[in-house]
Amino acid sequence: LDGQSRRVMDVHGMYQYYVKVVPTTYVKLYGKEIVSNQYSVTEHLRHLAPGSGRGLPGVYFFYEVSPVQARFVEKRKGLLQFLTSAFAIVGGAYTVLGVLDFAVEKLMLSVNDSLG
């Protein structure tokens, strides 16, 4: 809700904000921990007719703190995993280019045969 503002044009409105908070910890690569929160907000506006008995005009906040904590840990892959991934990428590119070369060669042969 940082920097958010609302202008109330309806004096008979019930503004309700439902805030869900999830405690969150970020662990950086070298061990530094950042303790924070993630949150989501849902906003509802109900128009009330004066004397309807359906509620009181005002602004209401409902907080729900999650019993589960999110933890994000930054990790680096080892050298062996990096090399395996790099070779897989190179091998995949080589295979795709080989299939493409084969298809272009067959196309060129069929075009040359049909021309004469």
Secondary structure, DSSP 8 states (H G I E B T S, - for coil): -TT-------TTEEEEEEEEEEEEEEE-TTS-EEEEEEEEEEEEEEE--TT--S---EEEEEEEE-SS-EEEE-----HHHHHHHHHHHHHHHHHHHHHHHHHHHHHHHHHHHHH-
